[in-house]
């Protein structure tokens, strides 16, 4: 089957990409995954290539061949791509137009709680692994050479030290500040630290 998708994330995942967006046919989330068990379904660079040699990037609108929907308990949005077929770029979209199709979501807390991670017990209570939210007072920092973290405010609550997997911000200076932004946040399919699932800021769209 062919799905037309507004790509929102091409975040870092196991030396490949975690690619997700909004299915323009129904306005719902879709995460495009491979059958590579070793990378937990990450897409390779060749998976996101167009027939003209170009590569997909966030806010491209693409037609993608899907083999089948492959939801798992922690990631109900997953769909397995047909890796034998090129993606077709049909245009681009801006975040304001995306929000008309899939408005910023309203949650009491982000992905189950107010922390940068969720426990194995808690993740069973979260019904989605991708969310699109509007936040304010976002600051980027790099606690170590290999980590990028975001602190921001959502509905009056500050969320601190959230892991950033949006590669566009890996080289941002410390204390890089954005007054207002749309975030794509995600949960992984497996824990990173024993029984803790880190939450990821997979994409930042400044407003």
Beta strands, then each sheet from edge to edge (+ up, - down):
strand 1: 2-13
strand 2: 16-23
strand 3: 28-33
strand 4: 60-69
strand 5: 78-81
strand 6: 88-92
strand 7: 117-119
strand 8: 130-141
strand 9: 149-154
strand 10: 157-164
strand 11: 176-187
strand 12: 196-206
sheet 1: 6+ 4- 1+ 2- 3+ 5+
sheet 2: 7+ 12- 10- 9+ 8- 11+
end
